[in-house]
């Protein structure tokens, strides 16, 4: 049973408030959707940033610990792509650059990984892409043994 007024008539609320809830919903729902899409966008970008950092670190480490420069460069590229694949990153949007810097003992091996995060599937963002990049340098151990030079 509904509420009744003092004269027994059904209570109908205050005058002029019949569409207030609809107007409030029309204002609040788009704001909440924008907030939700913003959280999803930030999550994707953060996930990609962590992925490229790990991929760059692993690639540089592979080069620094390899027995030869060629093996290190090959293993570094493979390692970075494997890590990125583990993070669910598209190989087409991934760029890996590995540099052994002469592969001398005591030198540094550097890897730079770049990834284009696609956000086009989120509403209102169109074909927007955000590029995240990370670079990591790893020291090549001075006392690490190397392959014997073939003569």
Buried (B, 14 or more C-beta within 10 A) or exposed (E): EEEEEEEEEEEEEEEEEEEEEEEEEEEEEEEEEEEEBEEEBEEBBEBBBEBBBBBBBBBBBBBBBBEEBEEBBBBBBBBBBEBBBEBEBEEEBBEBBBBBEEBEEEBBBBBBBBBBBBBEEBEEBEEEEBEBBBBBBBEBEEEEEEEEEEE
